[in-house]
């Protein structure tokens, strides 16, 4: 929380907060204020805006508090699901908890609060439920509903996020094949049905409450925005791909058999799903890669913690030094990757000193407009200077995409 208080809100979150505030003031999304993303992109921040107004907090601070609560709740729920089937390893849990909180709350840096960040938090209980199901462990109905709600929210944020939810499903079905019709058993779990209900309700709400998104914005986005992609040579050297390769090498260092542990396998399949989502978008922005790196490092942390801690405490597993040398190297490698990723995700697109200079020279609450192909020039600059965004859209994205 202290680290976040000294950090800048990322451009997209700042802009989407502005969209939400305009909507609360009576503006019609996709008509009076233009956003290229589906409604969940700004609706997810509405609670922060409303709560901030009630308790007197800036919405940026409210976002931070709510994301912290969501991350803690998600980790606790995932642990509870695994505990129901006695799939937890108590000796390694302090290390696992520290790693999870670092990956979810510190490593995001400038990506903090982005939709990808929220999606990674939201899917964790679903992945825990998958891990339990793959080991034929019952998941309590209430926990399954909460896991499904998180998965549904993640998919609502971006349709691409159906991939990390669906990609582990064949793996779960394969492990349920001893029961009648494993595929049906995997697809008709409480958490899957709940996620499907959330997504179906969300799609219906778009048609009912945001028809302009379907009739006006979606055709423009399909015609222009989706075709604007990073060049192949640029994408091939994208840091997310390099970090992912380093994570795979670290997992191989831990041992080839590591991939067979169900909960770890589910994490890696979800990581692959987020990577596929990044490849589909092919824009290579840092925040697109955050969940890929986060879930990969969670898999590393889980394996290292569960193997290193017992080897240091259980005499039956041999001396710690002899039995754990590769695990120690893997732990150091994973920590190094996490530090490099934190540095990568900390890179923002702000002009140093611009907000301070304008706040000193401009009149109070200036009206702001920016001629830019992305929202990064005008946001969070406008909010930092206490200004008012003067146009319907966050940037001239169409011109930049042509």
Secondary structure, 3 states (H helix, E strand, C coil): CHHHHCCCCCHHHHHHHHHHHHHHCCCCECCCEECCCCCHHHHCCHHHHHHHHHHCCCHHHHHHHHHHHHHHHHHHHHHHHHHHCCCCCHHHHHHHHHHHHHHHHHCCHHHCCCHHHHHHHHHHHHHHHHHHHHCCCCCCHHHHHHHHHHHHHHHHHCHHHHHHHHCCHHHHHHHCCCCCCHHHHHHCCHHHHHHHHHHHHHHHHHHHHCHHHHHHHHHHHHHHHCCCCCCHHHHHCCHHHHHHHHHHHHHHHHCHHHHHCHHHHHHHHHHHHHHHHHHHHCCCCHHHHHHHHHHHHHHHHHHHHHHHHHHHHCHHHCCHHHHHHHHHHHHHHHHHHHHHHHHHHCCCCCCCCHHHHHHHHCCCCCEECCCCCCCCCCCCHHHHCCCEECCCECCCHHHHHC
